[in-house]
Amino acid sequence: MSHDSKDLMEPVPTSPRIERKLVVILAADVVRFSSHMEHDEERTLQLLTERRKLIDELIEAHAGRITGTAGDSVVAEFASAVNAVDCAVKIQRNIMRVNAKEGEHGGLSFRIGVNVGDVMVKDADIFGDGVNVAARLESLSEPDGVCLSRGVHEYVRKLTSYVFADLGEQYVKNIEQPVRAYRIVFEDGEPVMSEEDEPSQEALDVEPHEPPEYELAFWESIRDSDVVAEFEAYLDKYPEGAFAALAAERLRALSEKKDEPELPEADPVELAYWESIKDSENAAMFQTYLETYAEGAFAAIARLKVAQLG
């Protein structure tokens, strides 16, 4: 066998399959970080380290996972919208308390955005519009504030006593569609609570909400599924469950995905050959493909090309 023939038979390397999942994303960063660095670089980095320790501990306590840190920013994922929002509120409460003790020029303030969305996973980091929207919501937040997307708000408003302000439809950078945003109302460093069923201060300091074991098991069994009926079954059984917002968002994403054409399956050699001719204007190239792969993954397209170019 010639060297060229051997090369032709070797498998064509393929990119690893991108993992996707539905999560609640928390994005936070420091207000006017560059100004703080310009004024006192060493002190600012010291404060950032201290605040990050506080933030990291709260994220872990609320069953979150830090997926990215760059400079003054933090991105974390949660399985529960309630946990994510409670974590965001407690981050701001605790940082405001620490800042108050250190005086007017002694603290760093944060903005936080929380979104629910479908993300891509690579090397434990998460990417995609879900993360981008969380970052844009963070930029809409006031200093020491928390800003939520519609999906997160619709769920947590039923299960928490926080008071929300509707910011309306917001057009944000690099996001095609407007984002409906809500902010959690704070007063004197504390979240304002609705008068109905207002929890005590002690209730704010308890461990984060944990879903019942059986509901968690149900969710874990379907969270990576592409079957619409499974998410519909979850919402039917747990309409106000801990993962209802995630399930609803996953249903929406799957419904949109139905309209996307699926790529045909092909063996590596066939795929490599097709990639080399697919943009050709020579009908003979597509005829040769059909003679070699009469029932190939791209046969229908090849026949169309022959008809168009012949």
N, C-alpha and C positions, 0 to 999 in steps of 0.2 A: 504494500500500500504506500502510495507517495505521501510526502509530507503534507501536500495540499489537501489530499483526501482525508488524511488523519485529522487535520485541523477542522475540516468540514463536519466530521462526525462528532467532534467534541461538543459537549453541552455548552450552550450560550449562557454566560452568567446572568442571573436575574436579580433584580432588586428585592430585598426582603420585604415581605408583606407588612404594610403599615397597620399598626394596631389602632383601632378607634374605640372610644368609649364616651359615655355620657357622664359628666361630673358637674359639681358646683365649684366655680372658680372664684377665689378671693385674690384680688390684686391690691397691693398697698405700696405707697412710696412717700418719701419725705417732702414736705412743703418747702419750697425755696432752698433746696439742698445746695445748689451751686453758690448761692449767696452766703449760706452758712460756712461753706468750705473756704470761700474767699475771705471771710471775716476772721475765722479761726479754724484752720484745717485740723490741727491736732485735737482740739476740744470737740469738734464736730464728729470726727471718727470715733472718739471715745464714747460720745453720747449715742452714736449709731450702734456701736457694739452692745451697749447696755440695753437699748430699746429692742434690738434684734433678739437678744436673749429672752426678753419678756414676750415678744411676739412668737418666737419659736416654741416656747413652753405652752402658750395658750393654744396654738395650732395643734400641737400634739395632744393636749388635754381634750380637745374637741374632735378627736379622731380624724384630723386633717393630715395631709402630707405636703411638705414643701417641695415644689417641683422646679423652682427657679429662683435665683437671686442674682441681681446685677446692680452693682453700685448700691443705691439706696432703696431698691425695690425688692419686693417679695411676692411670689406667686405661689398659691397653695391650692390643692384640690380637696374636696370633701364629697362623701357619698350622700350626706344629708344637708338639705337647705337650711334647716333649723340650726344645726351645728355650725354651719358657716356663718350665718347671721349673728348668732349668739357670740361666736368667736370674734367677729368684727366689732361688735358693740363692746365687748370686754377689753379688747385691745385698746380702743379709743378711751374708754373709762380709765383704765390703768395708766395709760400714757399721760392723759390730762392730769391725773392725780400726781404723778411723779414730776411733771413739768411745773405744777403749782408749787411744789415744795422747793424747786430749784430757782424760783424767781423768774422775773420777766425775760431775762436773756439767757436762761439756763436750759431751755428745752428744745426738742424737735417735735414738730407736729406732723401727723400723717393724714393722708387721704386714703380711703378704701372704697373699692368697687367690688360688687358681688354679682356674678352672672351664672346662669345654668346653660350648658351647651355641649355640643358634640366636639370632641378634640381628638387630635392625632397624638400618638405617644411614640417618642424616640429616645432611647437611652434614659428613660425615667423622666424626661422633660415632656411637657405638653405644649402643643401648638394648635393654631387654627383660629377661626372666627370667635369661638367661645372664649378664648383667652384674650383676643383683641378687644372684644366688647367689654370684658371685665376691666381692662386697662383704660378704656375710654370712659367707662362709668366712674372709675377712680378719678379721672381728670375733671369730671363734672362735680365731684364731691367738694363740699366746703372743707377747709382745714379742720381737723378733728372730727370729720363727718364720715358717714357711710351711705353710699348710693347703690341702689339695687335695680336690676332689670325687672321687666314686667313678670317674667316667669317665676323669679324668686319671690317677688312681692305677692303674687297671687296665692302662693302656697303659704308663706310664713305669716301672712296677715291673719290666717285662720287659726294658727297655732301659737301665736305670741301676742303679747299685749302692747307691743311697741306702737307708737304713733308715727304715721308716715305722711310726708308731703309729696303730692304728685307734681313732678317737674315737667310733665307732658312729653311730647315727641321731641327728641333731640337728634340733630344731625351731627355726627361725629366723624373725625378724620378716618379715612380709609375704610369706612363701613357704608355700603351702598344704601341700605334701608335705614330709616330713622329708628332710633331706639327709645322706647318708652321708659322713662326713668323715675325713680322714687327715692327720696332720702328719708333716713330715720331722724326724727326730731330729737335734738339734745337741748337740755337747759341746765346751765350751771354744772356742766361736766357729767350729767347723768341723762340717760335716755328717758324721754317723756313717755309715760305709760298711760294707756286708756283707763278711764275710771272703772269700767266694767272689769271685774276679775283682775284688778291690779295686783301683781305679785309683790311681796315684801322685799326689802333690801336683801334679806337672807336668801330669798329665792333666786335673786340675780347671781349669787355667788355659789350656787350648788353646781354639781357636776353637770356636763352637757346632756341634752336629751339623747337617749339611746332608744332605737326602735325595738319593739318586741322581737324576741329571738325567732319566732316563726315567720314574721314578716321579713326580717333580715335574710333568712334562709331562702324565702321565695324570691326576693330581689336578687340575691347572689346567683340564683340559678338561671335568671333571664337577662341580667344586665348587659351581657355581650351578645345577646341574640339579635337576629335580623327578622324575627317572626312577629308581625304586627299583632297577631292574636294573643301572644303571650303578654305584651304590655297592656293590651285591652283587658285581659283577665286580671292583671295586677290592679289596674285602676278600678275595675268593677268590685274587686274584693276589698281594696284599701283606698277608697276615693280621697281620703284625707291622710293617707299614710306618709311615713317619713320620706318616701322616695317618689311621691306623686308628681312633683314638679319634674323630676328626671324622667319618669315614665312618659309624661305628656310631651316633653321635648323630644324624646326618642321616637315617639309615634309620629310627631311632625316631621322629623328628619327622614324616617323610613318612607313616609308618604311622598315626600319630595324626591326621594331616591328612585321611586318607581318609574318616574319619567325619564331617568337617565339611561342611555343605552348601555348594555353590558358588553364588555369586551369578550370576544370569543376566545375559547381555549385553543392553544396550539402548542405542538411540541417545539423545543428550542430551535431545531434546525429550520423547521417551517417558518417559525416566527422571524428568525434572522433573515431568511430569504425574502419574506414578505416585506420586512422593514427596508430592504435594499431596493425594492421595486415600487412600493406603494405610491410614490409621487411621480412615477414615470409617465411620459406622454406616449410611450411606445406600446401599442396593443399587443405586439408579439411577446413582450415580457410577461404580460398577464396570461396570454395563451400558454406560454411555457409553464407558468405556475399551475394552471388548470390541468395540463397534461401530467404533471408530477403529483399534484394533490387534488384529484378530481372531487373528493369529498372533504377537502381541507376546511379549516376554520374560516378562511377568507374567500372560499370559492364563490359565494354569492356576490361579493364585492368585485372579484376578479371578472366574473361573467359580465357584470354591469360595465366595467371598465372596457372590456373587449368590444361591447356593443357601442359604447360612446366613442371610442377612439378608432374603431375599425372603419 
